């Protein structure tokens, strides 16, 4: 039973880590795009 449990935990943990990395990357790219637009609006 434990032999089945550990791969399942690893898969869930890997999925959560992947989703966290993706959302972090998206929020960072959105933030940099927003600040780039702000700079263009101000005229820098």
Secondary structure as UniProt FT lines:
FT   HELIX           2..42
//
